Amino acid sequence: MNESLPPITASRAIDHRPAEGMRLYYRFCRFICQWVMTLLLRARVFGLHNVPPKGGALLVCNHQSFLDPVLVTMALHREGNYMARDSLFRSRLFRVLIESLNAFPVRRNTADLGAIKEAMRRIKQGRVVVVYPEGTRTEDGRIGPMFPGLAAIAKKTGVPIVPTLIDGVFQAWPRNRKWPSLGDVIVEYGRPILPAEYEHLSAEELIELIRDRLIAMQQRWHSRVPRRRLKLNHENPSARNNGKTALPGS
């Protein structure tokens, strides 16, 4: 299902335009994150126009580091909502923090009906929900096999799916390193996959389409910027999950 991709559009690292419907507290956290991510990781954002300005939407992302939720939504003019693994909610203080920033728990590698219903509820309220269908951070920078559980959320809500690429964080903060280093990070929002495009696809076909889009986006960046290149050998998306429908978590 590989497709040709449109040219990379202009970037926006920090944007101070008003954020409609955004709480003052969330806006303040967003402002701090914009500056930290720009100074520490030289984070740049591309394709922001591909994110619907209103209404429910799914941002489907690859997963490179713990910083991904911050990077994915730091430039949006809307609040993000995050499906996060349940272990992150065990600390009371950290739970208060991430819940105040719209995170909700999901039990990884299970068909968590509660998480599915919560994601659907938020989407039907017109919110943006962020998911990481790989289920865990990459070990080598590649985009790994993805669980098709999010397909049920998309099909039942009928909202645009925005493939969202994060690249460069793996080099700055691989999972075997305790602290991040300076980096060169991009976030690219790909062309949305509209309900009419996926309504007749199976869950496996839909997740394959999303993964192919993300792989093509990453390979385009790596072909243009040699220092980003990895030894990419993307395996078949069904190789690791063996048809499981479990939900991912960040």
C-alpha positions in Angstrom: 0.0 0.0 0.0 3.0 2.3 -0.3 1.9 5.7 -1.8 3.8 8.7 -3.1 3.9 11.5 -0.6 3.5 15.2 -1.2 6.5 17.5 -0.7 7.5 18.5 2.9 5.8 21.7 3.8 7.1 24.6 5.8 7.9 24.0 9.5 6.7 25.8 12.6 8.7 25.2 15.8 7.0 27.8 18.1 3.7 29.5 17.3 2.2 32.1 19.6 -1.2 32.3 17.9 -4.2 32.0 20.3 -5.2 28.4 21.0 -9.0 28.2 20.8 -10.7 26.4 23.6 -7.4 25.7 25.4 -7.3 26.0 29.2 -4.8 28.6 30.6 -3.0 25.9 32.6 -2.6 23.7 29.5 -1.5 26.7 27.4 1.2 27.5 29.9 2.5 23.9 30.0 2.4 24.0 26.2 4.4 27.2 26.1 7.1 25.8 28.4 7.3 22.5 26.4 7.7 24.4 23.1 10.7 26.3 24.4 12.3 23.3 26.1 11.8 21.0 23.1 13.1 23.7 20.7 16.2 24.5 22.7 17.0 20.9 23.8 16.0 18.9 20.7 15.8 21.6 18.0 12.3 20.3 17.4 10.5 21.4 14.2 7.0 20.7 13.1 5.8 20.1 9.5 2.3 19.5 8.0 0.4 21.2 10.8 -2.3 22.0 8.3 -3.1 18.3 8.1 -4.5 18.2 11.6 -8.3 19.0 11.6 -8.8 22.4 13.3 -12.0 21.1 15.0 -13.9 17.9 15.6 -12.7 14.5 16.7 -9.5 13.1 15.2 -6.9 10.3 15.8 -3.2 11.1 15.7 -1.5 7.8 15.1 2.2 8.0 15.9 5.4 6.0 15.9 7.0 5.7 19.3 10.6 6.7 19.9 10.9 8.1 23.4 9.1 9.2 26.6 9.0 12.7 25.1 6.8 11.7 22.2 3.4 12.9 23.7 5.0 16.4 24.4 6.4 16.6 20.9 3.3 15.4 19.1 1.0 18.1 20.6 3.3 21.0 21.4 2.4 22.9 18.2 -1.3 22.1 18.1 -3.9 24.8 18.7 -6.0 22.2 20.5 -5.6 20.2 23.6 -4.3 16.7 23.1 -5.7 13.6 24.8 -3.3 10.7 25.4 -3.8 7.0 25.7 -1.0 6.0 28.1 0.0 2.7 29.7 -1.5 2.0 33.1 1.8 1.7 34.9 2.3 5.5 34.5 -0.6 6.1 36.8 0.8 4.2 39.8 2.5 7.2 41.3 -0.1 9.4 42.8 1.7 12.7 42.0 2.5 11.8 38.4 -1.0 10.5 37.9 -2.4 13.9 39.0 -0.1 15.6 36.6 -0.8 13.5 33.5 -4.5 13.3 34.1 -4.5 17.1 34.3 -3.0 17.1 30.8 -5.7 14.7 29.5 -4.0 11.3 29.7 -6.1 8.2 30.4 -4.8 4.7 31.1 -4.8 1.6 28.9 -3.7 -1.9 29.9 -1.1 -2.8 27.3 -1.4 -6.0 25.2 -5.0 -6.5 26.2 -8.4 -5.7 24.7 -9.0 -2.9 27.2 -12.7 -2.1 26.6 -12.6 0.7 29.2 -9.8 2.4 27.3 -11.6 1.9 24.0 -14.8 3.4 25.4 -12.9 6.4 26.9 -11.1 7.1 23.7 -14.4 6.9 21.8 -16.1 9.2 24.3 -13.5 11.9 24.0 -13.4 11.6 20.2 -17.2 12.0 20.1 -16.8 15.1 22.2 -14.7 16.5 19.4 -11.3 16.0 20.9 -8.0 14.9 19.4 -6.8 11.5 20.8 -3.1 10.5 20.4 -2.2 6.8 20.2 1.0 4.8 19.7 0.0 1.4 18.1 3.5 0.0 18.3 2.8 -0.4 22.0 6.3 0.4 23.2 9.3 2.5 22.3 11.4 1.5 19.3 14.6 -0.4 20.1 16.5 0.7 16.9 14.7 3.7 15.4 12.6 1.6 13.0 8.8 1.7 12.9 7.8 -1.7 14.3 4.7 -3.8 13.9 1.5 -2.2 15.1 -1.5 -3.6 17.0 -4.7 -3.2 15.1 -6.9 -2.4 18.1 -7.1 1.3 17.3 -9.0 0.4 14.1 -12.1 -0.4 16.1 -11.9 3.1 17.6 -11.6 4.7 14.2 -14.3 2.7 12.6 -16.8 3.3 15.4 -16.2 7.0 15.5 -15.6 7.7 11.8 -13.0 10.4 12.3 -9.9 11.4 10.3 -6.7 9.5 11.1 -3.6 11.6 10.9 -0.4 9.5 10.5 2.2 11.4 12.7 5.9 10.8 12.3 8.4 11.5 15.1 12.0 11.2 14.0 15.4 12.0 15.6 14.4 11.4 19.2 15.8 7.9 19.1 19.2 9.3 18.4 18.9 11.8 21.2 17.3 9.5 23.8 17.4 5.7 22.9 15.7 3.5 25.4 19.0 2.2 26.8 20.1 5.6 27.9 19.0 7.2 31.2 19.0 10.8 30.1 18.5 12.6 26.7 21.2 14.5 24.8 20.9 17.4 22.4 19.1 16.4 19.3 17.6 17.3 15.9 14.0 16.3 16.0 11.1 16.6 13.5 7.4 15.9 13.9 5.5 15.6 10.6 1.7 15.3 10.3 0.8 13.4 7.2 -2.2 13.7 5.0 -5.3 12.5 6.9 -6.9 9.2 6.1 -10.6 10.0 5.9 -13.4 7.7 6.9 -14.4 7.1 3.2 -10.9 5.8 2.6 -10.9 3.2 5.3 -14.5 2.2 6.0 -14.2 -0.9 3.7 -10.7 -1.9 5.0 -10.2 -4.6 7.6 -8.5 -3.7 10.9 -5.3 -5.3 9.6 -5.5 -3.5 6.2 -6.0 -0.2 8.0 -3.1 -0.6 10.3 -0.9 -1.7 7.4 -1.9 1.5 5.5 -1.1 3.7 8.5 2.3 2.0 9.0 3.2 2.2 5.3 2.5 5.9 5.4 4.7 6.4 8.4 7.5 4.3 7.0 7.4 6.2 3.7 7.5 9.5 5.6 10.5 8.4 7.6 12.4 7.0 4.6 11.8 10.3 2.8 13.4 12.2 5.7 16.3 9.8 5.8 16.9 10.1 2.1 17.1 13.9 2.3 19.1 14.2 5.5 21.9 11.6 5.6 22.7 11.9 9.3 19.2 10.6 10.1 19.7 7.4 8.2 19.3 4.1 10.0 19.6 0.6 8.8 15.9 0.3 8.1 14.6 -3.2 7.5 11.0 -2.9 8.3 9.5 -6.3 9.0 6.0 -7.4 8.1 3.5 -5.7 10.4 2.0 -9.1 11.5 5.3 -10.6 12.4 5.3 -9.7 16.0 1.7 -9.2 17.0 0.5 -12.4 15.3 -3.0 -11.0 14.7 -3.6 -9.8 18.2 -6.1 -7.0 18.6 -4.7 -5.6 21.8 -4.5 -1.9 22.4 -1.3 0.0 22.4 0.0 2.3 25.2 2.7 4.9 25.3 
